[in-house]
Amino acid sequence: MNSQKAEKKRTEISIIGSGIAGITTAFHLGKKGYKVNLIDPTVNSEINNLNPKNGTQASLGVLMGNIYKRSKGRAFVLRNKSMKLWKEWLTQIQYSESNLIFTKPLIKLASSEKEYQSMIELIKNKKQYGIELLDKNSLDFWNSIFETELIGGLISHEDGRLNPIELTKALMHSLDQIEINKIENNVIQISKNKSQHEKRWNIILQDNQSIDQDYIVICTALNTQNLLESLGHKIFLEPILGQVVELELENKTMNWEKWPGILNYQSINFIHHSPNHLLIGATVENGTKPSLLKKQEMLNMNNTAPKWMTEGKVKHEWNGVRARPINEPAPLLKELDAGLLINTGHYRNGILLAPACSEWIGFKIENQ
């Protein structure tokens, strides 16, 4: 056992990118005893959503793991594993300055008869996951909130939300505790060392500093293509942008005790943020620049928005860009060469899937 620990301490791993994929991979590998660098020019920057440094800080942190419609396949396995791992991890990354809470449950309202029938089928197949149809009293409440006649909906008692800002702060604190080396710099080039070299890979930073490593894990979203180009690997990713609005409700008194951790309706997420304030957001468009039209469409809810939404005052808004793999399933988990791995392309469900993806990286390294 001691020899295994010593071997891990000698194994040097650099993770490039400090979004949720990078910091959770660093957390997982650091807990296992590896010597880990986390490299990103913003790794020590202030963590907030006023000026998001990456897609993680701009996200809403929704965990829709159990209501995923499939019960087999890669995507299901990643979700199922991650939901279990988050329960374990959350006991390990709390600290006194964090207000990190896994807020539950998740409520999803049907916007069509087809969607409602799909919910009924889902519950038949996944009763053991704590999912059930909304009862009449709940449905009446949401009818009054959205000023409509809803077809139905479901409640998932074990799905919910992790606040991305609080999560990132807590994870960064945990990285310090397990002595992850944070390098605030840009990676200019990755190259493979000659065969006789002790370490497989070389990293050149912007200040011309050179680092030799046993393993490199790339978690850099859209910048992945640039880093891999000189190595002859092609990874195709496209930008997907999400927008979030913090809305102050001026003329509506809500029964906030009935609001869940996360409400999803018409593919829009609604989160009770503070008294008479809601976060409203969705992954809405392609590209890197937010569209005013897309934001208006989200807030208008296909011309069905209740009066309190149309009269609400926008107090704060932000957006974030994620990378979506082209013609490949997301996220991308690949070993491109011995000691060169990627964990990226989390354009949706990034926070949800992060633990299982980190574990996949750890498994690959342990079994080489």
C-alpha positions in Angstrom: 0.0 0.0 0.0 2.8 2.4 0.9 4.6 1.7 -2.4 1.3 2.5 -4.2 1.0 5.8 -2.4 4.7 6.7 -3.1 4.1 5.9 -6.8 1.1 8.2 -7.0 3.1 11.0 -5.3 5.7 10.6 -8.0 3.0 10.7 -10.8 2.6 14.3 -12.0 -0.6 15.3 -13.6 -1.5 18.7 -15.1 -5.1 19.6 -15.6 -5.7 22.5 -18.0 -8.9 24.5 -17.4 -10.6 25.4 -14.1 -14.2 25.1 -15.0 -16.3 22.4 -13.3 -14.6 19.6 -15.3 -11.1 20.8 -14.3 -11.7 21.5 -10.7 -13.6 18.3 -10.0 -11.0 16.2 -11.9 -8.3 17.9 -9.7 -10.3 17.2 -6.6 -10.8 13.5 -7.5 -7.1 12.9 -8.5 -5.8 14.9 -5.5 -7.9 12.8 -3.1 -6.3 9.7 -4.6 -2.8 11.0 -3.8 -1.5 12.2 -7.1 0.6 15.3 -7.5 -1.7 17.6 -9.5 -1.3 21.0 -11.2 -4.4 23.0 -12.1 -3.5 25.4 -14.9 -5.8 28.3 -15.9 -5.2 32.1 -16.3 -8.2 32.7 -14.1 -7.7 30.0 -11.5 -7.2 32.5 -8.7 -9.7 35.1 -9.9 -12.7 36.2 -7.9 -15.6 33.7 -8.3 -18.9 35.3 -9.1 -21.6 35.5 -11.8 -21.3 39.3 -12.3 -18.4 38.7 -14.6 -18.3 34.9 -15.3 -14.8 33.6 -16.0 -16.2 30.3 -17.5 -19.4 28.5 -18.4 -19.5 27.0 -14.9 -19.8 30.3 -13.1 -22.5 31.4 -15.6 -24.6 28.2 -15.2 -27.5 27.6 -12.8 -26.3 24.2 -11.5 -29.4 22.2 -12.2 -29.1 18.5 -11.4 -31.6 16.5 -13.5 -30.1 13.1 -12.9 -33.1 10.9 -12.0 -35.7 12.3 -14.4 -33.5 11.5 -17.4 -35.8 9.4 -19.6 -33.5 6.6 -20.4 -32.5 3.8 -18.0 -29.5 2.4 -19.8 -26.6 3.6 -22.0 -23.6 5.9 -21.5 -25.6 9.0 -20.6 -27.7 7.2 -18.0 -24.7 5.6 -16.5 -22.9 8.9 -16.1 -26.0 10.6 -14.6 -26.7 7.7 -12.2 -23.1 7.5 -11.0 -22.8 11.3 -10.6 -25.9 11.6 -8.5 -24.4 9.0 -6.1 -21.0 10.6 -6.1 -22.4 14.1 -5.4 -24.0 12.8 -2.2 -20.6 11.5 -1.1 -18.6 14.5 -2.3 -20.8 17.1 -0.6 -19.8 15.8 2.8 -16.2 16.3 1.9 -16.1 19.8 0.3 -18.1 21.8 2.9 -16.3 24.6 4.7 -17.3 27.4 7.1 -17.4 30.3 4.6 -19.5 28.3 2.1 -23.3 28.3 1.9 -23.3 25.2 -0.2 -26.6 23.4 -0.1 -28.1 20.8 -2.4 -31.6 22.3 -2.7 -34.3 19.8 -3.6 -36.8 18.9 -5.1 -37.1 19.5 -8.8 -40.5 20.1 -10.4 -41.1 19.9 -14.1 -44.3 21.1 -15.7 -45.6 19.7 -18.9 -46.1 22.1 -21.7 -47.9 19.6 -24.0 -49.9 16.4 -23.8 -47.1 14.6 -25.5 -44.7 15.7 -22.7 -47.1 14.8 -20.0 -47.5 11.3 -21.5 -43.8 11.0 -21.5 -43.7 11.9 -17.8 -46.3 9.2 -17.0 -44.1 6.6 -18.9 -41.0 7.9 -17.1 -42.6 7.4 -13.6 -43.7 3.8 -14.5 -40.0 3.0 -15.3 -38.4 4.9 -12.5 -40.6 4.7 -9.4 -37.5 3.7 -7.4 -35.9 7.1 -8.1 -38.3 9.2 -6.0 -40.4 10.6 -8.9 -44.1 11.0 -8.9 -46.8 13.0 -10.7 -48.0 16.3 -9.2 -51.2 16.0 -7.2 -54.2 18.3 -7.8 -53.3 20.8 -5.1 -49.8 21.2 -6.4 -51.1 21.6 -10.0 -53.6 24.2 -8.9 -50.8 26.2 -7.2 -48.8 26.2 -10.4 -51.9 27.1 -12.5 -52.2 30.2 -10.3 -48.5 31.1 -10.6 -48.4 30.8 -14.4 -52.0 32.0 -14.9 -52.9 29.0 -17.1 -54.4 25.5 -17.1 -51.5 23.1 -17.0 -51.8 19.6 -18.3 -49.7 18.1 -15.5 -46.2 17.7 -14.1 -43.9 15.7 -12.0 -41.8 16.1 -8.9 -38.4 14.5 -8.5 -37.5 14.4 -4.8 -33.8 13.6 -5.3 -33.1 16.0 -8.2 -32.4 19.7 -7.6 -29.7 22.3 -7.7 -26.2 23.2 -6.5 -25.4 26.8 -6.6 -22.4 27.0 -9.0 -20.7 29.9 -7.3 -20.9 28.4 -3.8 -19.8 25.0 -5.3 -16.8 26.5 -7.0 -15.7 28.3 -3.9 -16.0 25.2 -1.8 -14.2 23.1 -4.3 -11.4 25.6 -4.7 -11.0 25.7 -0.9 -10.9 21.9 -0.9 -8.1 21.9 -3.5 -6.0 24.0 -1.2 -6.6 21.5 1.6 -5.3 18.6 -0.5 -2.4 20.7 -1.8 -3.3 21.0 -5.5 -0.9 23.4 -7.2 -2.8 26.2 -8.9 -0.9 27.8 -11.8 -2.3 31.1 -13.0 -1.1 31.1 -16.6 -1.9 30.3 -20.2 -0.8 27.1 -21.8 0.8 28.0 -25.1 1.8 24.5 -26.4 1.7 20.9 -25.5 4.2 18.5 -26.9 5.3 14.9 -26.5 8.7 14.3 -25.1 11.2 12.0 -26.8 10.9 8.4 -25.8 14.0 8.4 -23.5 12.6 11.3 -21.4 11.4 10.3 -18.0 8.1 12.3 -18.4 5.8 11.7 -21.4 4.6 15.3 -21.9 5.9 18.9 -22.0 3.8 22.0 -21.3 5.0 25.5 -22.4 3.3 28.3 -20.5 2.9 31.9 -21.6 6.0 33.1 -19.5 8.1 30.4 -21.3 8.0 28.2 -18.2 8.3 24.5 -19.1 6.7 21.7 -17.2 7.2 18.0 -17.8 4.3 15.8 -16.8 3.3 12.1 -16.8 -0.3 13.0 -17.7 -2.2 15.9 -19.1 -6.0 16.2 -18.8 -7.5 18.9 -21.1 -10.7 20.5 -19.7 -10.6 23.7 -21.8 -14.0 23.7 -23.7 -13.6 25.7 -26.9 -9.8 26.1 -26.5 -9.4 22.3 -26.7 -9.1 22.5 -30.5 -6.2 25.0 -30.4 -4.2 23.0 -27.8 -4.5 19.8 -29.8 -3.9 21.1 -33.3 -0.1 20.9 -33.1 -0.4 17.3 -31.9 -2.4 16.2 -35.0 -5.6 15.5 -33.0 -8.9 17.0 -34.2 -11.7 17.7 -31.8 -14.7 19.6 -33.2 -16.6 21.8 -30.8 -19.1 24.6 -31.3 -20.2 27.4 -28.9 -23.5 27.2 -27.1 -24.7 30.2 -25.1 -27.0 30.3 -22.1 -28.6 33.4 -20.7 -29.8 34.1 -17.1 -31.9 36.9 -15.8 -32.5 37.9 -12.2 -36.1 39.2 -12.1 -37.5 41.3 -9.3 -41.3 40.8 -8.9 -42.8 44.2 -8.1 -46.5 43.3 -8.0 -46.7 39.7 -7.1 -46.6 38.0 -3.7 -45.5 34.4 -4.0 -45.9 31.6 -1.6 -42.2 30.9 -1.6 -42.5 27.9 0.7 -44.0 25.9 -2.1 -41.2 26.7 -4.5 -38.8 23.8 -5.1 -35.1 23.9 -5.5 -35.6 24.2 -9.2 -38.7 24.5 -11.4 -38.5 23.7 -15.1 -41.2 24.7 -17.6 -41.0 25.1 -21.3 -37.3 24.2 -21.0 -36.8 27.3 -18.9 -35.4 27.0 -15.4 -37.0 29.1 -12.5 -35.1 29.4 -9.2 -36.3 31.3 -6.2 -33.2 33.5 -5.5 -34.3 35.8 -2.6 -37.5 37.5 -1.5 -39.5 38.4 -4.6 -36.5 37.6 -6.8 -36.3 34.8 -9.4 -33.5 33.5 -11.5 -34.8 32.6 -15.0 -32.5 30.9 -17.4 -32.0 28.5 -20.3 -29.4 27.3 -22.8 -30.9 29.2 -25.7 -28.7 29.7 -28.7 -25.7 29.0 -30.8 -22.7 31.4 -30.9 -20.7 33.4 -28.4 -22.8 36.7 -28.3 -26.1 36.9 -26.4 -29.1 37.6 -28.5 -31.6 40.2 -27.2 -34.3 38.4 -29.2 -33.6 35.1 -27.6 -33.7 36.6 -24.2 -37.0 38.3 -24.9 -38.4 35.0 -26.2 -37.3 33.3 -23.0 -39.0 35.9 -20.8 -42.1 35.9 -23.0 -42.5 32.1 -22.8 -43.9 31.8 -26.3 -46.4 34.5 -25.6 -47.7 32.7 -22.5 -45.7 34.5 -19.8 -47.8 35.5 -16.7 -48.4 39.1 -15.9 -45.8 39.1 -13.0 -43.1 38.1 -15.5 -43.9 40.8 -18.0 -44.1 43.4 -15.3 -41.0 42.2 -13.5 -37.8 44.3 -13.3 -34.5 42.9 -14.6 -32.0 43.5 -11.7 -29.1 41.5 -13.1 -28.3 39.4 -16.1 -25.4 37.3 -17.4 -24.5 34.7 -19.9 -22.0 32.0 -20.4 -20.5 30.1 -23.4 -20.1 26.3 -23.3 -18.6 23.9 -25.8 -20.8 21.3 -27.6 -19.2 18.4 -29.4 -20.0 18.2 -33.1 -21.3 14.8 -34.2 -20.3 13.2 -30.9 -22.1 12.6 -27.7 -21.4 15.1 -24.9 -19.3 15.2 -22.8 -16.1 14.2 -24.5 -14.2 11.6 -22.5 -11.2 10.4 -24.5 -7.7 9.1 -24.3 -6.0 10.6 -27.3 -2.5 9.2 -26.6 -0.8 7.5 -23.7 -1.0 10.1 -20.9 -3.1 12.6 -22.9 -6.8 12.7 -21.9 -9.7 15.1 -22.5 -12.7 15.8 -20.3 -14.7 18.6 -22.0 -17.8 19.4 -24.0 -20.1 19.8 -21.0 -22.5 22.1 -22.8 -25.4 20.9 -20.7 -25.5 19.0 -17.4 -21.9 20.0 -16.8 -22.2 20.2 -13.0 -24.4 17.2 -12.9 -22.0 14.9 -14.8 -18.7 16.3 -13.4 -18.1 13.6 -10.7 -18.6 10.6 -13.0 -16.4 12.2 -15.7 -13.7 12.9 -13.1 -13.9 9.3 -12.0 -13.5 8.1 -15.6 -10.2 10.1 -15.8 -9.0 8.6 -12.6 -9.8 5.1 -13.8 -7.8 5.6 -17.0 -4.8 6.9 -15.1 -4.9 4.1 -12.5 -5.1 1.4 -15.1 -2.2 2.5 -17.3 
